């Protein structure tokens, strides 16, 4: 198995949309929103290929107020058949590295409070749970905001 991470582009929209719908079903982002992110100058997007198959992707935004830049991991999706292969971590490390290259020193994301597997992955990667977001997802499901300080990170790839 060969995992490669590369920039996501509008030419891969169908694969990204398929994985997004598989991962998030009713809460999946729309085609229009994903295309907007792919085209945004403030977005950073990568996909993971397993051999020739798109197995997952990550999309983030560089947000800022004045000279302070913050990274926001908007979504990180891994196709069910490719989970537990290190793809999520590879995508997360890649976007963190890209954030660092744009002078982002901290990154945040939201995760479903009931998604224990994702929470554990983020905690192992140095994220800290900082805030509960009430009724963030449909059906009243709460989210947790997680934050990671990148300024002391080294060797992100």
N, C-alpha and C positions, 0 to 999 in steps of 0.2 A: 504494500500500500504506500503510495506516494502522495503526500499532502503538500499542495502549493497554495500560497496566499498571494493574491494579486488584486489590483484595483478593480472594483465593480464598475460597470458602465451600463449605459442604457441598452446596449445590445444583449445584456443578460437579464433584462427585466422579467421575462417569463419564468426563468428558474428562480429568481429571487421571490417573485410573487407566489410561486408554488410552495416554496419553503416557508414563507411568511404565513400563508394560509394554513399550512400543516401545523406550524408551531402555535399559532394564536387563534385559529378558527374565527369565531365571531368578533374577536378583538383585533383581528389582523389589520394592518395599515392598508390603505387603498393603493391601487396602481398609481393614481395621481400623486399621492403623498410620497411614495417611493421614488417616482420619477423626479419629483421636485427635489428630493434629497440628492439623488444622483447628479442633478444639474446645478445644485447650489454651490457657489464658491466657498461657502463656510462649512461644507460637509466633507467628511472623510469617510470613504466607503471601501470595503474590501470583501472579497469572496474567497472561499476555500474550495479548491478542487481536489478531489480524491480520484487519482488517475484522471479521467476526463469528465467525471461527474461533479457538478456543483453540489457540495455537501453542506454549505452554510455561508452566512455572510454577517457582516457587522456594519452598522451605519452610525456615524456620530456627527456632532456639530461643534464647531469652535464658537463659543459664546464669549462676549466680553463687554466689559464696562470700562471705558477708558483704556488704560494700558494693561489692565488685568484680564487675562484670558483663562477661560475655564472650558474644559471638554465635557461634553454630554454624550454618553453612549445611549443613543436613541433606541437601538434594538440590536440584539445579537441572537441569531437564529441558527440552529443546527438541525438538519433533517433527521428524523427519527432513526433511519437506518444507518446514520453515521455518528450517532452519539456514543460517548465513552471511548472516543479515539483520539482525544486531545485537540479536536478542532476548535472548540469553544475557547480554550486557553490560547491556542495559536492566534485566533482572531483578536482576542482581547489584548494580547501582547503587541500585536501588529498595530492596532489602533492607538494604544498607549504610546508606542514609539512615534507614530505619526503626530500625535498631539504634542509630544515633547519637541519635535522638529518645528512646530509652529509656536513655540514658546508657551504652551499650556503647561501649567504647573500643578493643576489639580483636575481631577475628573470625577464625574458623578453619574449615577444611573439609578433607575428604578427597577424593582423586581417585585413580583407578586409575593406577598407575605407567606403564602402557602406553597411556594416553589422552593422546597428545601434543597433540591439538587443544585439549582442555580445559586442560591444563597451560599451554600458551602463552597462552590467554585469561586465565587467572588471573595469570600472571606479568606480562602487559601491564597488568593492573589493579592492580599493586602488591603482590601476594601474594608471599611468600617460602616456598620449600620448606624445612621445618624438621626433618622426621623421616620415616623410612621405617617403615611398619607392615607387618611380615611377615605373609603369608598372610591379609590383611584380607578379601579377596574369595574367592569360591569358586574351586576348582581351584588354590589356592595363589598367586593373583595378589596382589602387593603393592600397597599404597596409599602415597601420600605425603600427609603433613599439611602444609597450607599455612596461613600466618598473615599477617594484615594489621593494621597499627596504624591505627585510624581516628581517633585523637585529633588528628592533624595534617591530616586530610582536610578539605577545604572544598568547598562546591558540590555535594555529593552530592545526587542528586535521586530 
